[in-house]
Amino acid sequence: MSDQASSRSPLSRKTTAGLTRRKILGAAFGTAAFGAAAAGGLTACSDDTHSQSSGGAGAGGTEVRERAVVVGSGFGGGVTALRLAEAGVPTLVLERGIRWPSGPNSTTFSRFATVDNRSSWLTDHSMLRGVDRTWKPFTGVIETVVGDGMDINCGAGVGGGSLAYHGMTLQPTRENFAASMPTAAGLYDELNQWAYPTVARMLGISTIPDDILNTDPYRSSRLFLKTAPDAGLQPFRVPLPVDWNFVRGELTGEYQPTYTTSDLAFGVNNGGKHSIDATYLAAAEKTGRVRVEPLHVVRDISLDRKKRWVLAIDRIATDGTVQERKRIVADAVFLNAGSAGTTRLLVRARAKNLVPDLPDSIGTQWGNNGDRIYAWTGMNGDIGTQQGGPACVGGRDPLSPIPFTFIHAGSPMQIPGVKMMTVVGFGIVQAAGTWTYDPDKDDAALTWPASAEADLQKLIGERMQRLAAAGGGTVIDTDQAAPSTWHPLGGVPMGAAVDQYGRMLAHRGLYVLDGARIPGSTGACNPSMTIAALAEHSMATIIRQDVGQVF
């Protein structure tokens, strides 16, 4: 299932610009969906590859004994690893992808105009709509997991989804947090007092400086800020984990363009982005207590007769072939493989009775954070010849009956003769998605009812029309034909499957600290900051209460 990119069939109706709707939607999906990377925080969200299944957690191969294992190296995993290390706990971090070192003028990541196999997780073809290109499978940075009613785009690599995202680091209001996560509403004061500020400090967030916003590549950002109030939106600048001196270096010609062209969908070659591998994980490894092992795919989790956690691992090559089978026995396992990865692992474990008495709620309360990506074409204002990034400006309506946020995310390529901007919308949805086990595939599959987000999408669509009415042109919903999300949330919900600190109910030593425990949406914000802040908050309690007692 997850090895295949989703099939897209844009309509072919002619547009007023003289281009086919197919071309507009194809470009919009490529430049908006991937160029924007939904302007949000992704997490590594699958444990599936092309390699052959290892046949259960008790399968043979090399056996390794560990005290604590963290599965996944994104926002939840990075926080978990660092705080365990600081508490003196030797910790193994397992990551299915590879390391992606970058620096000034490096060529580490694929570029949009010449997209190659570094862009995709073990597929033999491009995931970009309108890009007909094939290649040898590689452990690239983005995987598309195909579901019924919704596809999921998620990251892979050391640093998880923080590699391939613009970096929006938004904190929800108290009211919106409670609306998305009523079970955790009582945690907000502590999150606000120290957990969110800790994440902001670790990631070094700041908003775009005036000297950069006022340059030519950011004409489209300035146009959005100017037009937003006429559409009933309060404009704002987006906090981002970026060293803006790298952007200045591009503007002076010192570095090759990547920020200033928004060519960020597959990673930032010039460096300067404070992703998880460069912040939390770097600090964790510096302690000497954390080992990060890339290209390690967790196939199954089970509980042995001694009540120890057992992970069945495939160590793979970059083409997906299995190099070694491993059996890791651990006192504690922290699942941070992202909503899809963590959920699928636990749905399999319950269906195959690898872990007895797992909660029935596993596989429920999933949502897409209300993601929607629009192409705004033919506007009146001047958007320039390139659109700078990261996604640095947005708009909100605090009086909206359903909380939502709009973000303008720069497009890395422009269609000749067409003025086009991308606008990303997301908000609070019902967590109505479910995952069910398919024994023929030994995997879990997602079902998402469109009704769960219908009211929000109607509101977002109407507001997009107001934006076009205020600024001229037309808007196209690029997700209408084939909905997808960059912000998967839920599947192992707080209160029903895990407690407020991520502890699996009725099971000692098993924790879920990623987006899988958040039911459906994060208060009209992209999820990255809330996932990390909740992980910070949970780890403070786990370190205090469980270290030395549970593991």
Secondary structure as UniProt FT lines:
FT   TURN            2..3
FT   TURN            16..17
FT   HELIX           21..28
FT   HELIX           29..34
FT   TURN            35..36
FT   HELIX           37..39
FT   TURN            57..58
FT   STRAND          62..71
FT   HELIX           75..86
FT   TURN            87..88
FT   STRAND          91..94
FT   TURN            104..105
FT   TURN            113..114
FT   HELIX           117..119
FT   STRAND          120..121
FT   TURN            129..130
FT   STRAND          142..145
FT   STRAND          151..155
FT   TURN            158..159
FT   HELIX           160..162
FT   TURN            163..164
FT   HELIX           174..180
FT   HELIX           182..187
FT   HELIX           188..190
FT   HELIX           191..195
FT   HELIX           196..203
FT   HELIX           210..213
FT   HELIX           216..218
FT   HELIX           219..227
FT   HELIX           228..231
FT   STRAND          234..237
FT   HELIX           244..251
FT   TURN            252..253
FT   TURN            259..262
FT   TURN            265..266
FT   TURN            269..270
FT   HELIX           276..278
FT   HELIX           280..286
FT   TURN            287..288
FT   STRAND          290..293
FT   STRAND          296..303
FT   TURN            305..306
FT   STRAND          309..316
FT   TURN            318..319
FT   STRAND          322..335
FT   HELIX           338..351
FT   TURN            352..353
FT   TURN            356..357
FT   TURN            360..363
FT   STRAND          364..367
FT   TURN            369..370
FT   STRAND          372..377
FT   STRAND          393..396
FT   TURN            398..399
FT   STRAND          404..409
FT   TURN            416..417
FT   STRAND          420..427
FT   STRAND          433..438
FT   TURN            439..442
FT   STRAND          443..447
FT   HELIX           450..453
FT   HELIX           454..471
FT   STRAND          474..477
FT   TURN            478..479
FT   STRAND          484..485
FT   STRAND          489..491
FT   TURN            495..497
FT   TURN            500..501
FT   STRAND          503..504
FT   TURN            505..506
FT   TURN            508..509
FT   STRAND          510..512
FT   HELIX           515..517
FT   TURN            523..524
FT   HELIX           528..545
FT   TURN            546..550
//
